[in-house]
Amino acid sequence: MPVAETLDGVGRSHLALAQHDEARTVWEEALELYRDQGRDEDAAQMRRQLDYLPR
């Protein structure tokens, strides 16, 4: 499994445990990887997930 997808899964686990800061950290890393790979749709989805997280 590619790294960005793994980070997405880890972020979802953190979200389920209400660990929002940890989810944000791994999702931001996944977002950068998606952007670097030119995976615009995946990057947009990751951006939406990040926007959903409480601050």
Beta strands, then each sheet from edge to edge (+ up, - down):
end
